[in-house]
Amino acid sequence: MAHSVAVIVGSLRKESFSLKIAKAFAKIAPPSLKFDIVTLEGLSFFNQDLEATPPADWVAFRERIQKSDAVLFVTPEYNRSTSGVLKNAIDVGSRPYGKSSFLGKPTGIIANSPGALGGVAAAMHLKSILPGISGPIMQQPEIYLNGVGDAFDDKGNLTKEALEKVMKAYIDAFAAWVERLQK
Ligand SMILES: Cc1cc2nc3c(=O)[nH]c(=O)nc-3n(C[C@H](O)[C@H](O)[C@H](O)COP(=O)(O)O)c2cc1C
């Protein structure tokens, strides 16, 4: 049976490389993974005052995560960390206290950047934020996609073979790992 994966995209930009990467993963993933690409437009700021009567957009986001079998974060790197919108989404999903929507879900972290380091600092920050509120985080293989700025054609198709190769290896490993954990 296929496993559903909520793929959370950490950039709001229309031409976001993170979004293009999420879509490229959906194309190359094995059939055992069913992707739900979750973009974060319209997700309001977390405000603890609203916890008793959460806004509809928080509830919808949490439910979407809860009904997935696994989670992938596709993060850009902003100032050596993840983006603010992704951190906000994690805060929203992590509440109510003790009932994080991410709990128990096998989790993967995919960092990217047009720069040389592939967003490794963003991934490291996510690795320190998530453990208390997520499920197990896949440790190997790691993936830091660098040089993504010229990796897509004008229709958003991935054209850089070197990237596609590591992405395919990553998503196949993720699928096998999710399968093992679900047993
Ligand atoms: C506020 C800001 C901070 C950034 N900081 C970094 C950084 O620390 N490291 C990096 O590799 N790229 C950095 N960048 C460049 C982003 O990697 C680049 O804008 C990328 O396209 C953003 O991801 P997206 O294409 O998914 O929107 C930064 C961009 C912005 C707007």
Ligand as a Chemical Component Dictionary entry (heavy atoms), coordinates in Angstrom:
data_LIG
# 
_chem_comp.id                   LIG 
_chem_comp.type                 NON-POLYMER 
_chem_comp.pdbx_formal_charge   0 
_chem_comp.three_letter_code    LIG 
# 
loop_
_chem_comp_atom.comp_id 
_chem_comp_atom.atom_id 
_chem_comp_atom.alt_atom_id 
_chem_comp_atom.type_symbol 
_chem_comp_atom.charge 
_chem_comp_atom.model_Cartn_x 
_chem_comp_atom.model_Cartn_y 
_chem_comp_atom.model_Cartn_z 
_chem_comp_atom.pdbx_ordinal 
LIG C1  C1  C 0 16.608 36.668 3.748  1  
LIG C2  C2  C 0 17.475 35.738 2.948  2  
LIG C3  C3  C 0 18.548 35.121 3.543  3  
LIG C4  C4  C 0 19.329 34.210 2.815  4  
LIG N1  N1  N 0 20.349 33.544 3.433  5  
LIG C5  C5  C 0 20.990 32.548 2.805  6  
LIG C6  C6  C 0 21.935 31.711 3.504  7  
LIG O1  O1  O 0 22.208 31.894 4.675  8  
LIG N2  N2  N 0 22.520 30.702 2.821  9  
LIG C7  C7  C 0 22.227 30.447 1.502  10 
LIG O2  O2  O 0 22.787 29.502 0.937  11 
LIG N3  N3  N 0 21.350 31.221 0.804  12 
LIG C8  C8  C 0 20.719 32.260 1.432  13 
LIG N4  N4  N 0 19.792 33.019 0.767  14 
LIG C9  C9  C 0 19.551 32.778 -0.665 15 
LIG C10 C10 C 0 18.473 31.704 -0.844 16 
LIG O3  O3  O 0 19.125 30.455 -0.835 17 
LIG C11 C11 C 0 17.759 31.922 -2.184 18 
LIG O4  O4  O 0 17.096 33.173 -2.173 19 
LIG C12 C12 C 0 16.780 30.799 -2.501 20 
LIG O5  O5  O 0 16.341 30.959 -3.828 21 
LIG C13 C13 C 0 15.595 30.753 -1.527 22 
LIG O6  O6  O 0 14.845 29.571 -1.668 23 
LIG P1  P1  P 0 13.601 29.453 -2.677 24 
LIG O7  O7  O 0 14.166 29.491 -4.080 25 
LIG O8  O8  O 0 12.987 28.142 -2.352 26 
LIG O9  O9  O 0 12.695 30.636 -2.425 27 
LIG C14 C14 C 0 19.027 33.959 1.462  28 
LIG C15 C15 C 0 17.932 34.603 0.866  29 
LIG C16 C16 C 0 17.169 35.476 1.589  30 
LIG C17 C17 C 0 15.965 36.145 0.921  31 
# 
loop_
_chem_comp_bond.comp_id 
_chem_comp_bond.atom_id_1 
_chem_comp_bond.atom_id_2 
_chem_comp_bond.value_order 
_chem_comp_bond.pdbx_ordinal 
LIG C1  C2  SING 1  
LIG C2  C3  SING 2  
LIG C2  C16 DOUB 3  
LIG C3  C4  DOUB 4  
LIG C4  N1  SING 5  
LIG C4  C14 SING 6  
LIG N1  C5  DOUB 7  
LIG C5  C6  SING 8  
LIG C5  C8  SING 9  
LIG C6  O1  DOUB 10 
LIG C6  N2  SING 11 
LIG N2  C7  SING 12 
LIG C7  O2  DOUB 13 
LIG C7  N3  SING 14 
LIG N3  C8  DOUB 15 
LIG C8  N4  SING 16 
LIG N4  C9  SING 17 
LIG N4  C14 SING 18 
LIG C9  C10 SING 19 
LIG C10 O3  SING 20 
LIG C10 C11 SING 21 
LIG C11 O4  SING 22 
LIG C11 C12 SING 23 
LIG C12 O5  SING 24 
LIG C12 C13 SING 25 
LIG C13 O6  SING 26 
LIG O6  P1  SING 27 
LIG P1  O7  DOUB 28 
LIG P1  O8  SING 29 
LIG P1  O9  SING 30 
LIG C14 C15 DOUB 31 
LIG C15 C16 SING 32 
LIG C16 C17 SING 33 
# 
